[in-house]
Amino acid sequence: MLGNLLGGFIVILVGVNLLPTVADGVAGARYINGSSSAGVTNVTGAQGTMIGLVPLFYALGIMSAGVALTIGGLRNAGVM
């Protein structure tokens, strides 16, 4: 039980710490210099929209993995 709870918190902690790296990678893929101030993009249209949603889906995946591990640990302990 405690292992699953700690595992869930570690997954969330590592995932949150890697989120800026993912966001920087998305900005580098979206914009030529990695900065939107230039206004010049590498991708446009639907591709730009989809690549802009990558950090959101990454954050949702990290959250759901951490919650699933935590709920599994609580279920094994008989709390849930």
VEXDREN-2710 file (C-alpha; in Angstrom, 1 decimal):
% VEXDREN-2710
k/r/px/py/pz
1/MET/0.0/0.0/0.0
2/LEU/2.7/2.5/1.0
3/GLY/4.7/1.6/-2.0
4/ASN/1.8/2.4/-4.3
5/LEU/1.2/5.7/-2.6
6/LEU/4.8/6.7/-2.7
7/GLY/5.0/5.6/-6.3
8/GLY/2.0/7.8/-7.2
9/PHE/3.6/10.8/-5.5
10/ILE/6.9/10.2/-7.2
11/VAL/5.3/9.9/-10.6
12/ILE/3.5/13.2/-10.1
13/LEU/6.7/14.9/-8.7
14/VAL/8.9/13.8/-11.6
15/GLY/6.2/14.6/-14.2
16/VAL/5.6/18.1/-12.9
17/ASN/9.3/18.8/-12.9
18/LEU/9.6/17.6/-16.5
19/LEU/6.6/19.7/-17.7
20/PRO/8.8/22.8/-18.4
21/THR/11.1/20.7/-20.6
22/VAL/8.1/19.4/-22.6
23/ALA/6.8/23.0/-22.9
24/ASP/10.2/24.2/-24.2
25/GLY/10.3/21.4/-26.7
26/VAL/6.9/22.3/-28.0
27/ALA/7.9/26.0/-28.2
28/GLY/11.0/25.0/-30.1
29/ALA/9.0/22.9/-32.5
30/ARG/6.3/25.5/-33.0
31/TYR/8.4/28.7/-33.4
32/ILE/11.6/29.1/-35.3
33/ASN/13.6/30.7/-32.5
34/GLY/11.6/29.1/-29.7
35/SER/10.0/32.4/-29.0
36/SER/6.6/33.5/-30.1
37/SER/7.7/37.2/-30.1
38/ALA/9.1/36.8/-33.6
39/GLY/5.7/35.7/-34.8
40/VAL/7.2/33.3/-37.3
41/THR/6.1/29.7/-36.9
42/ASN/7.3/26.4/-38.3
43/VAL/3.8/24.9/-38.3
44/THR/0.5/26.4/-39.0
45/GLY/-3.2/25.4/-39.0
46/ALA/-4.3/22.1/-37.5
47/GLN/-0.7/21.0/-36.9
48/GLY/0.0/24.1/-34.8
49/THR/-3.1/23.5/-32.8
50/MET/-2.3/19.9/-32.1
51/ILE/1.3/20.5/-31.1
52/GLY/0.1/23.3/-28.8
53/LEU/-2.0/20.7/-27.0
54/VAL/0.9/18.4/-26.2
55/PRO/1.7/19.9/-22.8
56/LEU/-1.9/19.6/-21.8
57/PHE/-2.1/15.9/-22.7
58/TYR/1.2/15.3/-21.0
59/ALA/-0.1/16.9/-17.8
60/LEU/-3.3/14.9/-18.0
61/GLY/-1.3/11.7/-18.5
62/ILE/0.9/12.4/-15.5
63/MET/-2.1/13.2/-13.3
64/SER/-4.0/10.1/-14.3
65/ALA/-1.0/7.8/-13.8
66/GLY/-0.4/9.2/-10.3
67/VAL/-4.1/9.1/-9.4
68/ALA/-4.4/5.5/-10.6
69/LEU/-1.3/4.4/-8.6
70/THR/-2.6/6.1/-5.5
71/ILE/-6.2/4.7/-5.8
72/GLY/-4.7/1.2/-6.4
73/GLY/-2.7/1.5/-3.2
74/LEU/-5.7/2.7/-1.2
75/ARG/-7.9/-0.1/-2.7
76/ASN/-5.3/-2.7/-1.7
77/ALA/-5.4/-1.3/1.8
78/GLY/-9.2/-1.6/1.9
79/VAL/-9.7/2.2/2.3
80/MET/-11.5/2.5/-1.0
END
